[in-house]
Amino acid sequence: MPGMVILVGLGISFGPDFSNKNDPYVVSGKIVPIDIINYEQEKIGVGWVRSENNHFSINTKKFLEHFNFHSRMQTYSS
């Protein structure tokens, strides 16, 4: 668990801003993210791969709908 290593002072972490947005240590204030100044965050793509013969399950389709909806909301709220 990277957060615990950071919390006890044995490590640091670099990552995109969304990677620690809901981290329990960040939410509780035990770890405080520090923005890097004069840094333009890169766009990150996400994709799915599946066999042509296998279709997505109902749960997978629901997850993708949920993910797509929230990723669009995040884009527009930035």
N, C-alpha and C positions, 0 to 999 in steps of 0.2 A: 504494500500500500504506500504509494509515493507521498501522500499527505502526512502520514505518520513520520516518515523519514525527515520530511521538511519540518514538521512540528517539533521534533526533538533536536533540531539543529544539525542533522547529519547530511543534509542535501539541499539542493535548490532545484527548481524546475523551470523550463522554458516551454511555452506552448501557446496556442491560439487562445484568444480571450474566452471563447465559448467552452474551452476544456475545463475551466475551473468555476464556471458560473454557478453551478449547483453543488459544488464540493462542500461537504458538511463543515470542514474546517474553515473554509472561506466564509460560508454563510454565518457561522458562529462568531467570526472575527478572530479566531485563533491563528489563522494564516491570512496575511494581507497581501493581495497581488499588487505588484508595482508595474505600471505601464512603462514600456521602453519609449522614450521620446524620439521624435523624428523617424518613426518607423511606420510604414504603410503595410498593414496586414494583407497577406496574400489571400486570394479567393481559394477556397478548398472545394473540390468536387467530390461527389459521392455517387457511386453506381452500384448496380446489382447485376449479378450474373447467375443464370440458371440454365439448365439443360433445355434444349428445344423440345424435348419429349415430356418434360415435367412442368406442370403449371404451378403457379404460386398457390399456396393453401389460402383458405379464407382468412386465417389469422395474419398471414404474411401480407395479403392485400390490404387488410385493415391497418396494419402497421405502416405500410407504405403510404396509404392515404393520410394517416395521421402525421407521419414524418413530412410529407410534401406540403401539407397545410401549414405546419408550424415553421418549416424552413422558409416558406414564402412570407409568413408573418414576420419572421426575424429579419428578412431582407428589407421589407418595407418599413420596419420600425427603426432601422439603423440610421 
